[in-house]
């Protein structure tokens, strides 16, 4: 059942562009999980910054030029052994 849910979540239609997204991540349990996933996501070409919270089980991802390849990000999370759950687009801070 969990594998079916994972596959369905991976292929949900999501807008392809966003400046910032927050992703709930299932399966992280230690600081090594955070470090490994942060390293993996930071290597993707369209990502400027990654902030991962083990306590909240979330990743905040900020794009370099406004376009994020969410499918590639979800694949990287799955390939790292975790499950991307809800993805929320975050408005940039006003200032």
C-alpha positions as a printed Julia matrix, in Angstrom:
95×3 Matrix{Float64}:
  0.0    0.0     0.0
  2.81   2.45    0.89
  4.53   1.83   -2.43
  1.33   2.6    -4.33
  0.95   5.83   -2.36
  4.55   6.77   -3.1
  4.09   6.18   -6.81
  0.86   8.16   -6.88
  2.46  11.09   -5.06
  5.39  11.11   -7.47
  3.12  11.63  -10.45
  0.65  14.16   -9.09
  0.47  17.14  -11.42
  2.25  20.09   -9.86
  3.11  23.42  -11.43
  6.63  23.23  -12.83
  7.78  26.63  -11.66
  8.22  28.03   -8.18
 10.71  30.19   -6.34
 10.41  28.3    -3.07
  8.82  25.01   -2.1
  8.42  23.22    1.19
  8.24  19.43    1.06
  7.16  17.12    3.86
  9.56  14.17    3.9
  8.79  10.8     5.46
 11.55   8.47    6.64
 14.27  10.74    8.03
 15.39   9.66   11.51
 18.83  11.15   12.21
 21.26  13.92   11.35
 22.98  11.65    8.82
 19.67  11.42    6.94
 19.47  15.21    6.82
 23.09  15.62    5.73
 22.85  13.0     2.97
 19.6   14.34    1.58
 20.82  17.93    1.75
 23.98  16.97   -0.17
 21.91  15.12   -2.79
 19.42  17.95   -3.32
 22.13  20.64   -3.34
 23.73  18.97   -6.35
 20.65  19.48   -8.53
 21.27  22.25  -11.08
 18.19  24.39  -10.43
 18.57  24.57   -6.63
 20.14  27.56   -4.91
 19.57  26.57   -1.28
 18.26  23.62    0.73
 17.23  23.75    4.39
 16.13  20.48    5.98
 14.53  20.18    9.4
 14.76  16.75   11.04
 12.44  17.88   13.82
  9.7   19.01   11.41
 10.51  16.43    8.69
 10.48  19.17    6.04
 12.75  20.55    3.35
 12.69  24.15    2.18
 14.09  24.4    -1.33
 14.9   27.69   -3.03
 15.54  27.89   -6.77
 18.36  29.69   -8.53
 16.25  31.38  -11.19
 12.64  30.74  -10.27
 12.18  27.4   -12.01
 12.32  24.17  -10.03
 12.06  20.74  -11.61
  9.79  19.2    -8.98
  9.82  15.79  -10.64
 13.64  15.68  -10.42
 13.51  16.81   -6.78
 10.97  14.11   -5.9
 13.08  11.47   -7.68
 16.2   12.58   -5.76
 14.31  12.28   -2.46
 13.03   8.8    -3.35
 16.45   7.71   -4.63
 17.89   8.81   -1.26
 15.5    6.44    0.51
 12.81   8.85    1.68
  9.26   9.66    0.67
  8.26  13.13   -0.53
  4.81  13.86    0.81
  2.97  17.18    0.56
  4.58  19.9    -1.55
  3.68  23.52   -0.85
  4.68  26.57   -2.83
  5.96  29.29   -0.49
  5.75  32.98   -1.29
  9.12  34.73   -1.09
  9.58  37.0     1.92
  8.47  40.57    1.35
 10.99  43.2     2.0
